[in-house]
Amino acid sequence: MKVPQPASKPMSTADWAQLILLGALWGGSFFFARVAVAEIEPLTLVFYRVLIAAAALHVWLVARGASFRPALPRAGSFLMLALLNNVIPFSLLFSGQTAIGAGLAAVLNATTPFWTIVAANFLTSDEKITPNRLAGILLGVVGTAVMVGPGALTGLGAPVWAQLCALGASVSYALASIFARRFRALPSDVVATGQLTASAVIMALVVSLGASSIGAASPAAWSSVAALGLLSTALAYILYFNLIASAGATNTSLVTLVVPVSAILLGVLFLGEGLDTYELIGMVLIGLGLVTIDGRIFRSRARRATESAERR
């Protein structure tokens, strides 16, 4: 059943700043995961990532005098959110990436805004498909494919099930962003704490069936796990849920277009990696897509044209 909501509004400058920061935090997760996954089994890594994040957020709530009590009556909903936003997509991505390349996985993940806008069109009353949004999202997906370049071709001959896993993860993220709208009355850090606590409980059950120990992991791996938990998960999800409440599900899902850009730029800045021409072209296309979705340039031009016509 659709619940009437206020009409959607364009993203503010503060929303865009949070979106870019969120993209940088999730882009940085690739660096941390690259170090940690070499020594720690993937599902075990996911468990410690969400456990550290949940613990840190509980400490944060206590430090700022906030109560987690309002989240307790919604335990069932938080379990569903944890499944849609963490457990299911993480598991599908890990499974799919055993048979497809990272480049193709990135392109398929970039379709998340498309699935979100389709789901929001049918499941919400205030986030409908508009020409600007659809055109911008398509530009962003194309830009991601161009930016990934030859890597996007890796895995095209892989089993269909593997590609469907990556697409399934994107659909799960899309549904999660729609489902998360029901928590807009709660502070974003309380929602993040609830989701990650539920994720930690679920993953504890999963890894108890046969997890590997991380006791022998190196200090570098431990540091990466801590960074994943504190920065790319705890802080990132506070921003994510704040954006859901402020800008809506569709706009928040645009972060999947920003993530690969930030990952590449971080590699250039901190790892000395090169920047190819096709990567620059892809970034420009993604930028054009985001500008198209934002729409304020077009609105400004239309307003100036109208004022000019009236003066005549």
N, C-alpha and C positions, 0 to 999 in steps of 0.2 A: 504493500500500500504506500502510495506516495504521500509524503508529508509536505505541505506547502512551505516553501522557504523564500527568503527575500530574493529578489532578482540578483543575478550574478553581476559582479562589478569587475572592471579591469584590475590587473595586479598593480599594486602601488610600488613605489621605488623601494620601500622597505621589504616588500614581498620578493622582489627580484634579487635584492641583496642576499636575503636568506636562501633563496633558491640556488644562487651561485655558490654560496658558502657550503650548502648541503652537497652540491655536486662536487666541490673540492674535497670534502670529508669522505664521501663515498668513492671518489676517484683515488684518494690516498689509500683506501682499503686494499687496492690492488698491490701496492708496494708492501704493506704490512703482511698481507696474505702470501705474497711471493716468498718471503723469508720464512714465515711460520709453517706453511704447508710442506716445506721441504723436510721438516722434522716431525710434524704432528699430523695424524690421520684427519682427513677433512671433517667428519662428523664430530670428532672430539674437539676439533678447533672451533666448530660452530657452537658446541656446548659451552666451552670456556669463554668464548666471545660474548654470548648472551648472559652467562652467569656473572662475569665481571661487570658488564653494563648494568644489569639489574641491581647488583650490590651497590655499585657506585651511585645509582639513582636513588636508592633507598637512603643512603647516607646524605645525598644532596637534599632530599625532602626533609630529613630531620634537621639538617643544618639551617635551612631557611624557615623552619617552623611550620612546614606544611604537613597535612595529614594524608595518609594513604587510605584512610577509612572510606572516603566516598567511592573508591574503586572496588571495594570488597563485594557489594551487592551485584556487581557486574562481572563476577568471576567467569561465568559461562561465556559472556561476550568477549572477554579478554582472551580466553582460550581459542575462540574462533578467530579473533584478530591475529593471534600468534601463529595459528596454522596458516592463515592466508598470507601473512606478511613476512613470515620467517621460515617456518618448518617446511611447508609445501614447496615454495619457490627455491629455497636453498637446496632441498633434496633433488628437485627436478633439474636444477642447473648443474649440480655435481654429477648427476647421472648423465645428462646430455653431453657435458663437456668431456666425458670419457670417449666420445666418438666423433665430436665435431670440434673444429678449431675455435680459438678464443675470438677471432675476428668475426666469424659468422654468429657466434653467441652474442657478441656485442650488438650486432645489427638486429638480431631477433629481440634482444632485450630493449632496444630503442623503439620497438613497436608498442611498448607499454602505454604511451599517451594515446595511441590510436584505439587500443582496446578500452582504455578508460573513458574516452569521449563517447564511444559506442555504448558502453554500459551505463554511463551517466545520462545519456540521452533517454534511455528507457527506464532507469531506476530513480531518477531525480526530477524535480520540477524546475530547477534553477540552473542546471548545467547542460544546456542543449547544444547540439552541433551547430556551429556557425561557419560560414565560408572561410573566415580568417583563421579560425582554429584548425579546421581540416587542412587548409592549404599549408599553414605553418608546420603542422605535425608531419605532413608528407615531405615537406622540404627538409625537416630535421632528420627523418629516417633516411632519405636519400643522401643527405650530408654525412650521416654516420657511416653509411656504406662506402661513400667516396673516401672519407677520412681513414677508415680501416684499410682501404686499398686492397692489395693482393690478399691480405689476410682474410678478407670477407669471402674469398673463394674457397678457403680451406674448409673442408667438411661438406661441400655441396653434394658430393657423392656419398655421403655418410648415410646410415640407415635413417629412414623416415622417422622412426620412433625417437631418435636422438634429437632431431630438429623439432619434433613435436614437444619434447620435454622442455626445450628452451622457450618455445612459444607458450607452453602451458605455464611456465614460471611468470611470463609477462602478463598473462591473463589473470593469474593469481594475485600479482601485485596490483593490477587494475581493480579487481574486486575488493582487495583490501583497502584501497584508498576510498572507495565508495562506502564500504562498511565502517571505516573510521570516522565518517561524518557524524555518526550517532554519539560520538564522545566529545563533540565540540563544546559542550557545557562544562567539561572538566579542564583544568589547567593542562597544558601540553606535557609538562614533566610528569604529572600524575598518570596520564595516558601512556606515555613512554615507559614508565615504571611498571604499569600493569601489563602491557604487552610483553615486555622483556622478562618479567617475572614468570608469566605463563609460558613463554618460550623456554626459559631455563628449566621449568618443571617438566615440560614435554621432552626436551632434549636429554634431561637426566634419565628419563625412562628409556629413551632410545639408546644412549651410550652404555647404559647398564647391561645391555644385551651383549656387549663385546667391544668396549672402548679400549683404546691403547693409552698407556700412561705417558704423561709429558714430563715426568720427573727427570728424565735424562736430556731434555731439551736444552739447547744452549741459551746463554743470556740474551743473545740477539733474537732468538725465537720467542723467549718470554717477553721481551720488550715489545715485539711485534704484536703478540697476543694482547698485551695491556693496551697498546695503542688502538688496536681493533676494537676492543671493548669500550674504552673510555672516549675516544674521539669519533671513530667511524660508526659507533653504535649508540652509546649513551647520549652524547651531545647531538649526534646526527638525528636521532629520533625525536628529540625535543624540538628541533627545527622542523622536522617533517610534520609532526602533529600540529605545531603552531601554524604551518602553512596550510594544512588541511582546513583548519578552523578559519583562517584569514582569507585564503585565496581559492579554496575549493579543491576537489579531488583531481579534476582535469589539469588545472594549472600546476599542482604539485607534482603530478606524474611527469611533467616536462624535465624534471631533474635527470631522467634517464638519458636525455639528449646532452646534458651538461657533463655527466660523469665521464664519458670517454674523452671529451675535450680536456677536462681537468687532469685525467690520468696521463695523457700525452704531454701536456704542458709541465706537469710535475716531473716527468721523466727528463724533459729538456732542462729544467731548472736545477734539479738536484742530482740527476744521474748522468748528466752530460750526453744524453741521447740526442740524435739529430732530428730535424724536422723536415720531412719531405714535402714536395710541392702538392701532392694529392692530399696530404693532411691539412695543409693550409686551405686548399679549396674546399675540403669537407667542412672545416671550421667556419668558413665564410657562409656556406650554405646553411649550416645549423644556426648561425647568427641571424641570417635572413629569416629563417623559420621562426625564431623566437621574436624577432621584430614584428613579423607578420601577425603572430598570435597576440602580441601586446597591442598592436593596432594604433598606438597613440600618434605615430608619425602620419599614418593615413588620415586619422581624424583631424590632426593639425592642418594637413594640406587641404582637406575638404573644407575646414572652417575658414582658412585663408582665401580659398577660391570663392566661397560664399560671400565673405566680406568684400572681396574685390568686385564681385558681380553687383553687390548692392550699392557700392560706391559709384558704379557706372550708371 
